[in-house]
Amino acid sequence: MKQVLLLLLGLISTSQSANILGIFTCPMPSHSIVQMSVAKALAEKGHNVTILTTVDPVIKHKNFNVIHIPLSPEDARYFKELFGSLGKTDTDGVLGFFLRGAKYLKFSIVKMFDALRDPRVKDLYVNKGNKFDLVICPYLTNNFQLGLAHKLKAPIISLTTLQPFEFLGSIVANPRELSYVPAMNVGVEKGAIMTFSQRIKTLAMSWGYRLWDAIENVENKKRYNFLYGDDPTMPRFEDLPKNISLMFFNSHGLSEGPIRPNLPGVIEIGGIQIKDTPDPLPKNIAEFLDDAREGAILLSLGSNIQSDHLQSDTVKKMFSVLSKLKLKVIWKWDKLEHIPGNSSNILYSKWLPQDDILAHPNIKLFITHAGRGGISEASYHGKPMLALPMFGDQQGNAGSMVKQGFGLSLKLLELKEKTFQNTINEILQNSQYKENVENFSKLYRDRPLTARQSVIYWTEYVMRYHGAKHLQSPLVHMDFIAANNLDIYGILGVSVAFVLYLIYLFVKNICRKVKSIKKIKTN
């Protein structure tokens, strides 16, 4: 009896362990952190996760099988130059957003395509010994990657490091609500109604994205045909999203806003990279923060922008202000041989455990580029912020953060020394910012399931049912004409036109008869 019980337990344990493939080929390190955090949650549950990545992952686990497809030295240099130009030019406005943002997005899509051409990727479906129960495929206008899941005959969960913005949610037909749900770089106070100008900007962003998507998908279709065009069993390029069971978004709408309708298959996992219990800090950082009797500031402008991307004059102004503070400062700086200056209150570091540092009670302020991950971590730990946004969704994130009263925002390219100093002092001395973000932190943490638990539950849910198409919107399976009721409007239009034509003939006939009667009477 005991042996039978052990056998049953062994079978249950085996059945709970699945083989999952993560197509994490976007070359942006900030995206990799969220994607790898999802993978880690699944690996810790006992699943085997194979990861395709162009970035050397910071997050590791024994259940990871990493297939690293790095950028070439030339591509890495070009990518660095792209971000360098973004850090030194103004990206305000809808046109600036598309013109500058399109460059690094286009480059990223090409590199994601190149990664799928690697022989090790092809071996995943050519080798019949490989079996995957699920594919996690992040979405960033890269539909062709969905073809790999079809080759593996596995259900798909899509993933994005952002909120359910229209241009991301459209792939699963999440409702487009442009009158009250702002676009990515439109900062609106939670619960507030967009102004007329904000609605115009949101509408312009929507049209711009649809145009970009249509143009890019012409190339994406060619990429898809290049990769899988020799297989007659593959679906049409236009039908690829029909196999997406659900989609993870790095957001928590109930606390962050905006309030909007989401499909059952839209699952929010905002803060997935945040640990329930912080890891111990490196010794030098721990001692530095523990000794910060006046408090400390964390300054990090993210993983994409490097020190030489910043204007030297801007760096000098920042150092001049920070070095005079009584507070200690931890400054993320990647070129330790060329630091902005020496000061006893500043600790430079090439890499920082950002989430763990923000959890430290002596951190009083977070100076950030307003990336999605940093905003989430600071909000979770209740730390006020000073945003220095540069590109992408950062301006919208910063705008929303300011409107919620969590801190202030300045333009990095127009930074003035006195303004920088006064802004820091305002945030530190006005307790309202700290109180606002601490109150939000309670709301952000109050969920029926943590982000990690949500990832595990819904991933296993999809695998239990070998896909979860019952969560999909019917809109995914409708063509453009039916989805927009153009056939109904067409029939109504023809019917109305026909009735009007009959009325016209009837009135014309009446008028002719009246004229004839008048003519007879006149004669």
N, C-alpha and C positions, 0 to 999 in steps of 0.2 A: 504493500500500500504506500509506504514511504517513497519507494522508487518511482511509482506511478505519479505521485504528487510532484516530485522533483522534475520528472520528465515534462509534466504539464506546465510547471513554472518556467522551465527552460524554453518550451515552445512559445509561451506568452511573451517572454523576454525577447526572443528572436523576432516575433511578429511585430514588436514595437520598434525594432531597429530598421530604418529604411535607408535607401540610397538616394541621395538628393544631389542634384547638379545646380550650382550657382554660376550663371554667366555674368560675372562681375568684371567686364572688360573695359568699362569706362576709365580713362586714364587720370581722372581727377581724384586725388587722395581723400578729399572731404566726402565724396560719394562712397569711397571704399570703406570708410569707417562705419557708416550706417549699414552697408551691405554685409560687412564682415561681422557686425554685431548681431544681425539676424542669423547668420550662419552659426555663430558661436552659441546662441540660445538653443538652436536645434542640435548642435553637436553635444552640448552639455546634457541634453535629454537622451543621448545615446544614438542619435542618427549619424550615419556616415555621409559627410558632405564633401563632394568634389567641387573645387573652385577654379574657374578660369579667370585669370586676372592679369592685367597689364601693369598693376602696381604691386610692389613688394608689400604684402599685408603686414600691418602693425599688430593686428590681433591674431593670435595663434591658438591652435587646439590639437590635441592628439588625434581627434577624429576627422581632421582636415586632410584631404588629399589635394594639394595646391599644384595647379598647372600654371606656372608663371611664364607669361609671354611678354617680356619687357619691350618697351619702345626702343628703337634704335638710338644711338647717341645723337644722330642728326635730328630725329623726331623729338627727342627729349629737349634738345637745345631750342628747337623751334617753338615747342609748347611753352617753355620757360619765357621766351621772347614775347609770345602772345599775351601771357599774363602780365609781363612787364609793361607792355603798352597799355593794358587795361588799367594798371595801377597808376599810370601817369597821364591819363586822359579822362575827360569828363564824360560820363555815360548817362547823363540826365536826359529825360524825354523818351518818347516812344521810338523815334527814329534812331537815336543813339543806342537804345537798348538792342534793337535788331541789327544795326550795322556792326556794332562792336561785339555783341554777344554771339552773333552768327558765326564769327570766325572761329572761336574756340569750340563752339558746338559742332560746326562742320568738321573740324579737325578730329574731334572726339569720335564722331560717327565713322569717319574713315578708318581710324585706328581700331574701333570695335569690329569693323568688317575685316581688317587685316588679321586680327586675332583669330577669327573663325576659319581662316585659310591655313592655320597652322596644322601640320600633319597629326599632332597629338589630339587635336579637336576632332578631326575626321575619324581617328581611330576609335573615338567614343561610340560611334554608331556603326562603323564598319566591323569592328570586333564584336561578334555576336555574344561573347561572354559578358559583355557589359549590360547591366540592367539598371535603369533608374526609375524610381517610383514617382519622382516629381522633378520639375525644372523650375527654378526661380530665375526669372528674367527681368532685370530692371529695365524700365522704359525711359528713353530719352530720344524720341523720334528715331528709333532703331528697330522698326518692325521686323526686318530681315532676320534678326536673331531668333525670333519665334520659330523659324524653320527648323532649328536644331532640336527643339522639343518634339516636333512632328517626326523627325527622323528617329528619335528615341522612343516614340509612341508613349509619351508621358504627359500628364496634365501640367498646366502652367499656372504659377502664381507670379504676377507681375509686382514690381516694387519700384518706388520712387523715393528719393530723399527729400522731397518737398511736400507741400500741402496739396489737396485735391483741386489745384487750379484747372481751369477749363482745358488748357492745352495738354494736360496730362490725363485728366479724367476722361477725356473724349474717347480714348482707345477702348474703354469699357462702357462707353455711352452713358457716363454719369451726367445728370441733367445740367444743361447750360443755363445758368441764371444770371445773365449779364446785368440786370437792372439793380441787383442788390448784393451780388457776390463780386468783390473787387478782383482785378487782374493781379498778376504776380508782383508788380512793382508799384502798386497803388496802396498806400498805407491808410487804412480806415480804422477808426476807433471801434472796438468790439461793441456790437449792438447798434452802432450808428448807421444812418442811411447815407449812402453815397451822395455827394453833391453833384450838380449838373456836370461840372468839369471832370469829376472823377468818373462819372458814367461815360462821358465822351472818351476819356483815356482808356477805360476798360473795353469799350466797344472797339476802339482803334487797335488795341492789343489783340483782341479776338480776331479781327479781320487780318491783322498782320500775321498772326500765328497760322491761320487757315491757309493763307497764301504761302507762307514758308513751308507748311506741312505738305501742301500739294506739290510744290516744286521739289522738295527733298525726297518725297516718295517716288518721284520719277526715277531718281538715282537709286533709291532703296530697292525698287523693283528690279533694276538691273543687277544690283548686288545679290539679291535673292536668287535670281535666275542663274547668275554666275556660280553661286554656291550649290544650288540644288536643282537647276534646270534640267539635268539629265535624268531625273527621277520622275516618271509619269504619275506616280502615286501621290506626289506632293500636292497640297491644295494651292489654289490661286493665291497670289500675294495679297489681294484684297481681303481674303477670307482668313488670314492668319490670326487676327485678334479673336476669332470665334472660339478658340480653344483656351482662352484665359478664364480660369475659374474664379479668381478674385484678385484684388490688388491691394497691397500694403502701401499706406501713405505715412510719411514721417510727420504726423501732426496729431493734435488733440483738440478737435473743434469745439467741444463743450467749454473748455477753458480759454482757448486761444481765439476762437472765432475764425472766420465769420460763420454764423449759423447758416447752414445751407442743407438742401436735401442731398443725401448720399444713397447709393444703391446698397442692398444688403451685402453685396460682394466688395464694397469699399471698406476696408478695415484700417483704422488709424492706430499707429504704433509709435506716436511721438515720444521721443526720449528713450528709444530702444538702446542707445549707446550708453545710457546713464546706469551706473551700477547701483544696486540696492544698498550695498555696503562698500564704501570707498576702499581701494587698495592702499596699503601703506606707501607713503611718499618716499622717493629717494632721499637718502640721508641728508645731503646738502640742502635740498629744498625744504625738508621737514624742519631742520635746525633753523634755516633762514626765516621760515614762517612762524615757528614757535617763539622766536626772539623778537617778532614784530609787535612791540608793545603798543604802538600807535595804530597798528593795522597794516594791511598790505594791499597792493594793487596788482592784478594780473593783466598784462598787455599781450595779446596775441591777435595777429591779423590773418590767421588761418594757415592752411597748409599749401595753398596755391601761390599766394603772394610771398615772395622772398625779399630779403633785405635790400638787394640791389634793384628791386622793382620800384622802390620808393625814391622820391626826389630827395637829394641830399639836404636841401634847405629845410624840407619838412622834418627830416630826422633830427636835425640840429635843434629845431624849435621844440620837438618833443623831449629830447634829452635835457635841454635847458630847463624845462618846466619840471620834469620828473625828478631830476637830480637834486632839486631844491626842496622837495617834499620831506616831511618828517616820516611819512609812511615808507615802508619798504616796497620795492617794485620788482616783480618777476617779469622779465621781458623776453618773449620768444624771438630769438635772433639766430639766423642760420649760419652767419659768417663770423665765428668767434674770433677770428684773426683780425677782423675789421669792425670792432664794436663802435657804437656812437660816441662813447666816452667812458671814462672810469669814474665811478661814484660808489661810495660805501653802502648806499641804500639800494643799489640796483644789482640784481643777479640776472645775467644773461644765460640762456640755455637754448640749444639747437632743437631739442625736442622736449615737450612738456606733457605730463599726464593731466590734461586740462580739467577733466571731470573731477579727478581726485583733488586737484588744487582748489577748485571752486567749492568743494565740500569743506575746506578748512575754515574754522570759525573766524580766523584773523583776516580773511579776504573781505575787504570793504567795497571794492569797486572792480569791475571787469571792463577793460577797454578792448573792444572787439570790432571786427570788420562786419559784424551782423550776419554771419553765416547762420544757416538754419540750426546746425548742431550746437554752436556756441550759445545762441539765444536760448535754446531749449535747456541746456545745462545750467546756465545762469538763472533762468526762471525756476528750475527745479530746486536749486539750492538757495533761492531767495537773495540773489546778489544784484544790486543796481548796476546799470550799464552806461557806458559812454560809447556810442556807435560811431565808427568811421567807415561807412560803406563805400564800396568801389564799383561793383558791377553785379550783373545777374539779379538774383532775388534779394540782394542785400539791402538795397534802398527801400524796398517794400517792407522787409523785416524790421529795419530800423524805424521806419515811419510808424508801423503798428506798435512797436515797443514804446516809442515816445508817447503815442496817444494813450497807451494804457498806464502811463505814469511810472514806468520802470527806470527811466533815465533820460538822457538827452542824446542828440546826434549832431555831428559836425561834418563838413565836407573836408576830406583829407587833403584834396588838392588846393583848397583855399585856407588851410589851417594857419591861424595867427597865434603867436605865442601867448599873448595876453588873453585871447578868447579861450584857448585851450586850458590855461591856468584857471580862469574864472569858472569855466564849465565843470572842471574837476572839483573845485571847491564848492560849487553849488550842489552837486550831487552828494558830496560827502557831508556837507553841513545841513542840508535840508532832509530831515528824517522821512519826509513824505515818500520819497522814491523807494527807500528801504522798506517802509511799511506796505507800499503798494505791491512790490514784487514778493514780499513774504506772504501777503494775503493770497496772491495769485498762486504761490507755491503750494499752498494747502489745497487749492482747487485743482491744480495740475496733477497732484499726486492722488486725488480722490477718484478712484476708478474701480469698477467691479473686477477688472483684470489688469495686471500691470502690462506694460508694453511687451515684456518678455513672455508672459503667460499668453497674451493674445497671439503672438507669433506662433508659439507652440500649438495652442489649441486649433487655430484655423489652418495651419499647415497640415496637422494630422487629420483634421476634418476633411480636407480636400483629398488626402491620400486614402482615408477610410472609404470614400465613395468613388475612388478612381477618377477624380474630377468632380467639380461642383457646378455644373452648368445650370442647375436649378436656381443658382444665385444670380444668374446673368439677366441683364435687361433684354427684352425681346428686340429692342432697337438694334442690338449687335447683329441680328440675323435678318434685318430688313434692308432693302436697297434704298438708295437716296430718294427715289420717287415716293415709295410707300412710307418711308420714315418721316417725310415732310408733307404727306397727304396731297402731293401734287396731282395724283391721279383723280382724287376726289374733287379738288379745286378745279381741275381741268374739265371734268364732267359737269360740275356746277356752272363753270364759265360758259361752256358750250350750250348748256340747257338755258341759261339766262339769255345768252345771245340769240338762241333760236326763238325763245318766247318774245323777246323784244322785236325780232324780225317779223314774227307773226302779227304782233301789235302794230308794227309799222305798216305792214301790208293791209291790215284791217282798216287802220286810220286812213291810209292812202285811198283805199277803195271807197270809204265813206265820203271823203273829200271830193272824189271824182263824181260820185252820184249827186252830191249836193250841188256841185257846179253844173251838172247836166240839168238838174231840176230848175236852178236859177236861170239857165240859158233858155229853157223851154218857156218859163213864165215871161221872160223878157221879150221873146219873140211873139 
